[in-house]
Amino acid sequence: MESPQNPSGHPPARPQIPLVDMHTPSVARMYDWLLGGVENYASDREACARLLEIAPSTQLLARNNRAFLRRVVRILVEEYGIRQFLDHGSGLPTQDNVHEVAQRADPGCKVAYIDNDPMVLAHAQTTLHEDGRTLVLSKDLRLTRQIRQDTNRFLDWDRPIAALFVSVLHCLRDTDDENDPAAVVRNTAAQLPPGSFMVICQLVSDDPVVRGDVTRLMDVTTHGTWGRVRETHEVRRYFDGLEILGPGLVDVVDWRPDTSPPPAGSRPRDWVEWGGVGRL
């Protein structure tokens, strides 16, 4: 985690992290539990239990999504020469974080993590090495211009960057301003250098009951810090203006899998993690 110098020559004070609310479930901590982690509380586990009643495949989807993240980062480094990553809504540090996957492929890779969850920030400050190649930024991912400014000295904005929006856009509400998920994606892409990539996926469902029930549960559970389960055609518009890499926009288990993906008959029918990779 990099500590940029201020004009006085002294490192800036580490930002104060808000207190962690153990009683209100956190999407990051729920995801941690779904992945088999231990950085979660009873409120998170109870929320996951209710979520699994509506969408039983949720835990499988979380693991599929994590596997997709590992694959896409490795492939972008090895096959497309990407050495810089901007990870929006990075979540709690776990095994095979973005910087670990990228730096195994090339030790010179840089990763900027963007998150505003207090527990994520607290763990990031204690677990990430201060090696100048990893930065943790306490920022709402909708503040695209501020993120650009705050990473200006860390990333080389004249060279390609991969911007990751992996399983996070369903946490954002639909709005009529620049906070809308599509606007966030569009504004991020507008700032990236030519040759950059956008990695985008989110939870989608063809079942209106699942969409409605999950959205209502998560909205109430997280006290309004949730967006909406969407449909595939809504996610597709996030890729407007981008060259979509093969195999296209798909269930993430089908995006350049390392092993044979599950047959159609054994796939989840409630919801899936859906998206892909676009190039500027």
C-alpha positions as CSV (number, residue, x, y, z in Angstrom):
1,M,0.0,0.0,0.0
2,E,1.6,3.2,-1.1
3,S,2.0,6.3,1.1
4,P,2.3,9.3,-1.2
5,Q,4.1,12.3,0.1
6,N,2.4,15.6,0.6
7,P,4.0,19.0,-0.4
8,S,5.6,19.3,3.1
9,G,7.6,16.2,2.5
10,H,6.0,14.2,5.3
11,P,3.7,11.2,4.7
12,P,0.0,12.2,5.2
13,A,-1.8,11.0,8.3
14,R,-3.6,7.7,7.7
15,P,-7.3,8.4,7.3
16,Q,-9.4,7.6,10.3
17,I,-11.6,4.6,9.6
18,P,-15.3,4.8,10.8
19,L,-16.4,2.3,13.4
20,V,-17.6,-1.1,12.1
21,D,-21.3,-1.6,12.6
22,M,-21.6,-5.3,13.7
23,H,-25.4,-5.2,13.8
24,T,-26.1,-4.1,10.2
25,P,-25.1,-6.7,7.6
26,S,-22.4,-5.7,5.2
27,V,-22.3,-6.9,1.6
28,A,-18.5,-7.4,1.9
29,R,-18.8,-9.5,5.0
30,M,-21.7,-11.5,3.6
31,Y,-19.6,-12.2,0.5
32,D,-16.7,-13.2,2.8
33,W,-19.0,-15.7,4.6
34,L,-20.2,-17.1,1.3
35,L,-16.6,-17.7,0.3
36,G,-16.0,-19.6,3.5
37,G,-14.2,-16.7,5.3
38,V,-14.3,-15.8,9.0
39,E,-14.4,-12.0,8.8
40,N,-18.1,-11.7,9.4
41,Y,-20.6,-11.4,12.2
42,A,-23.8,-13.0,13.3
43,S,-25.9,-10.4,11.5
44,D,-24.1,-11.2,8.2
45,R,-24.6,-14.9,8.6
46,E,-28.3,-14.5,9.4
47,A,-28.7,-12.3,6.3
48,C,-27.0,-14.9,4.2
49,A,-29.3,-17.6,5.6
50,R,-32.3,-15.6,4.5
51,L,-30.7,-14.9,1.1
52,L,-30.1,-18.6,0.6
53,E,-33.8,-19.4,1.2
54,I,-34.7,-17.2,-1.8
55,A,-31.7,-18.1,-4.0
56,P,-30.1,-21.4,-3.0
57,S,-27.3,-21.1,-5.5
58,T,-25.9,-17.9,-4.0
59,Q,-22.9,-19.6,-2.3
60,L,-22.0,-21.4,-5.6
61,L,-22.3,-18.1,-7.5
62,A,-19.9,-16.3,-5.1
63,R,-17.3,-19.0,-5.6
64,N,-17.8,-19.0,-9.4
65,N,-17.4,-15.2,-9.4
66,R,-14.2,-15.4,-7.4
67,A,-12.8,-17.9,-9.9
68,F,-13.7,-15.7,-12.8
69,L,-11.9,-12.8,-11.1
70,R,-8.7,-14.9,-10.8
71,R,-8.9,-16.0,-14.4
72,V,-9.6,-12.6,-15.9
73,V,-6.8,-10.9,-14.1
74,R,-4.3,-13.6,-15.0
75,I,-5.4,-13.6,-18.7
76,L,-5.2,-9.8,-18.9
77,V,-1.7,-9.8,-17.6
78,E,-0.4,-12.8,-19.6
79,E,-2.2,-12.4,-22.9
80,Y,-3.0,-8.6,-23.2
81,G,0.0,-7.1,-21.4
82,I,-2.0,-5.2,-18.7
83,R,0.1,-4.2,-15.7
84,Q,-2.3,-1.8,-14.0
85,F,-5.6,-2.6,-12.3
86,L,-8.3,-0.4,-10.7
87,D,-10.5,-2.7,-8.6
88,H,-13.8,-1.1,-7.7
89,G,-15.6,-2.4,-4.6
90,S,-12.7,-4.8,-3.8
91,G,-14.2,-6.4,-0.7
92,L,-12.4,-8.0,2.2
93,P,-8.9,-9.4,1.5
94,T,-9.0,-13.1,0.9
95,Q,-6.9,-15.7,-0.8
96,D,-5.8,-14.8,-4.3
97,N,-6.5,-11.1,-4.2
98,V,-6.1,-9.1,-7.5
99,H,-2.6,-8.0,-6.7
100,E,-1.5,-11.5,-5.8
101,V,-2.8,-13.0,-9.0
102,A,-1.5,-10.2,-11.1
103,Q,2.0,-10.1,-9.5
104,R,2.4,-13.8,-9.8
105,A,2.1,-13.3,-13.5
106,D,4.3,-10.2,-13.5
107,P,5.8,-8.8,-10.2
108,G,5.7,-5.3,-11.6
109,C,1.9,-5.1,-11.7
110,K,0.2,-2.3,-9.8
111,V,-3.3,-2.6,-8.2
112,A,-5.4,0.2,-6.7
113,Y,-8.3,-1.1,-4.5
114,I,-11.3,1.2,-4.1
115,D,-13.8,0.6,-1.3
116,N,-15.6,2.5,1.4
117,D,-16.5,-0.3,3.8
118,P,-14.9,0.3,7.2
119,M,-14.0,-3.3,7.8
120,V,-12.5,-3.7,4.3
121,L,-10.3,-0.7,4.9
122,A,-9.2,-1.8,8.4
123,H,-8.2,-5.3,7.1
124,A,-6.5,-3.9,4.0
125,Q,-4.3,-1.6,6.1
126,T,-3.1,-4.5,8.2
127,T,-2.8,-7.2,5.6
128,L,-1.5,-5.6,2.4
129,H,2.2,-5.0,2.0
130,E,3.5,-1.5,1.6
131,D,5.6,-2.2,-1.4
132,G,4.6,0.7,-3.7
133,R,2.6,-1.6,-6.0
134,T,-0.6,-1.8,-4.0
135,L,-2.8,1.2,-3.1
136,V,-6.0,1.1,-1.0
137,L,-8.3,4.1,-1.5
138,S,-11.1,4.9,0.9
139,K,-13.6,6.2,-1.7
140,D,-17.1,5.6,-2.9
141,L,-16.7,4.0,-6.4
142,R,-19.3,6.5,-7.8
143,L,-16.8,9.4,-7.3
144,T,-15.0,8.6,-10.6
145,R,-13.3,12.0,-11.0
146,Q,-11.9,11.9,-7.4
147,I,-10.7,8.4,-7.9
148,R,-8.9,9.5,-11.0
149,Q,-7.2,12.4,-9.1
150,D,-6.3,10.3,-6.1
151,T,-4.7,7.6,-8.2
152,N,-2.9,10.0,-10.6
153,R,0.5,9.6,-9.0
154,F,0.1,5.8,-8.4
155,L,-1.1,4.6,-11.8
156,D,0.3,5.7,-15.1
157,W,-2.8,7.1,-16.8
158,D,-1.0,7.3,-20.2
159,R,-0.8,3.5,-20.3
160,P,-3.6,0.9,-20.4
161,I,-5.5,0.1,-17.2
162,A,-8.0,-2.6,-16.4
163,A,-11.0,-1.3,-14.5
164,L,-12.8,-4.0,-12.5
165,F,-16.4,-3.9,-11.6
166,V,-16.8,-7.5,-10.5
167,S,-20.0,-8.3,-8.6
168,V,-20.5,-4.8,-7.4
169,L,-22.9,-2.8,-9.6
170,H,-25.9,-4.6,-8.2
171,C,-25.1,-2.7,-5.0
172,L,-25.8,0.6,-6.7
173,R,-29.3,2.1,-7.1
174,D,-30.7,3.3,-10.4
175,T,-30.7,7.1,-10.5
176,D,-31.1,9.9,-13.0
177,D,-27.7,11.4,-12.3
178,E,-24.0,10.5,-12.4
179,N,-24.5,8.0,-9.6
180,D,-26.4,5.6,-11.8
181,P,-24.4,2.4,-12.4
182,A,-24.4,2.9,-16.2
183,A,-23.1,6.4,-15.7
184,V,-20.4,5.2,-13.3
185,V,-19.2,2.7,-15.9
186,R,-19.4,5.3,-18.7
187,N,-17.5,8.0,-16.7
188,T,-14.8,5.5,-15.7
189,A,-14.3,4.4,-19.3
190,A,-14.1,8.0,-20.5
191,Q,-11.1,8.6,-18.4
192,L,-9.2,5.4,-19.2
193,P,-6.3,5.5,-21.8
194,P,-6.8,3.8,-25.2
195,G,-6.2,0.0,-25.0
196,S,-7.7,-0.2,-21.5
197,F,-10.2,-2.8,-20.4
198,M,-13.5,-2.9,-18.5
199,V,-14.3,-6.1,-16.6
200,I,-18.0,-6.0,-15.6
201,C,-20.3,-8.6,-14.1
202,Q,-23.3,-8.5,-11.8
203,L,-26.0,-10.8,-10.5
204,V,-28.9,-11.2,-12.9
205,S,-32.1,-13.3,-13.0
206,D,-34.8,-14.1,-15.5
207,D,-37.2,-14.8,-12.7
208,P,-39.1,-11.6,-11.6
209,V,-39.9,-13.2,-8.2
210,V,-36.2,-13.8,-7.5
211,R,-35.3,-10.3,-8.6
212,G,-37.9,-8.7,-6.5
213,D,-37.4,-10.8,-3.4
214,V,-33.7,-10.6,-3.3
215,T,-33.7,-6.8,-4.0
216,R,-36.2,-6.2,-1.2
217,L,-34.3,-8.4,1.3
218,M,-31.0,-6.8,0.6
219,D,-32.4,-3.3,0.6
220,V,-33.9,-3.8,4.1
221,T,-31.0,-5.9,5.4
222,T,-28.4,-3.4,4.5
223,H,-30.4,-0.3,5.4
224,G,-30.7,0.9,1.9
225,T,-27.1,0.3,0.7
226,W,-28.2,-2.0,-2.1
227,G,-29.2,-1.5,-5.7
228,R,-31.1,-4.1,-7.7
229,V,-30.9,-7.6,-9.3
230,R,-31.0,-6.8,-13.0
231,E,-31.6,-8.6,-16.3
232,T,-29.0,-9.5,-18.9
233,H,-30.1,-6.8,-21.3
234,E,-29.6,-4.1,-18.7
235,V,-26.0,-5.3,-18.0
236,R,-25.3,-5.5,-21.8
237,R,-25.8,-1.7,-22.1
238,Y,-22.8,-1.2,-19.7
239,F,-20.7,-2.4,-22.6
240,D,-22.0,0.1,-25.1
241,G,-19.1,1.5,-27.2
242,L,-16.6,-1.2,-26.1
243,E,-15.1,-4.1,-28.1
244,I,-16.3,-7.2,-26.3
245,L,-13.7,-9.9,-26.0
246,G,-14.6,-13.5,-26.8
247,P,-16.6,-15.5,-25.8
248,G,-18.8,-12.4,-25.3
249,L,-21.2,-11.6,-22.4
250,V,-21.9,-14.9,-20.6
251,D,-22.5,-16.6,-17.3
252,V,-19.0,-16.1,-15.8
253,V,-18.4,-19.8,-15.5
254,D,-18.3,-19.8,-19.3
255,W,-15.7,-17.0,-19.7
256,R,-12.6,-18.8,-20.8
257,P,-12.9,-21.6,-18.2
258,D,-9.9,-23.5,-16.8
259,T,-12.1,-26.7,-16.6
260,S,-15.2,-27.9,-18.3
261,P,-18.1,-25.7,-17.2
262,P,-21.2,-27.4,-15.7
263,P,-23.8,-28.8,-18.1
264,A,-27.0,-26.9,-18.6
265,G,-29.1,-29.3,-16.4
266,S,-27.0,-28.8,-13.3
267,R,-26.7,-25.0,-13.5
268,P,-28.5,-22.6,-11.1
269,R,-32.0,-21.6,-12.2
270,D,-32.5,-18.8,-9.7
271,W,-29.8,-16.3,-10.7
272,V,-26.3,-16.1,-12.2
273,E,-23.3,-13.8,-12.3
274,W,-23.3,-12.5,-15.8
275,G,-20.9,-10.2,-17.8
276,G,-17.6,-10.2,-19.5
277,V,-14.7,-8.0,-20.7
278,G,-14.7,-5.0,-23.0
279,R,-11.7,-3.1,-24.5
280,L,-11.6,0.6,-25.3
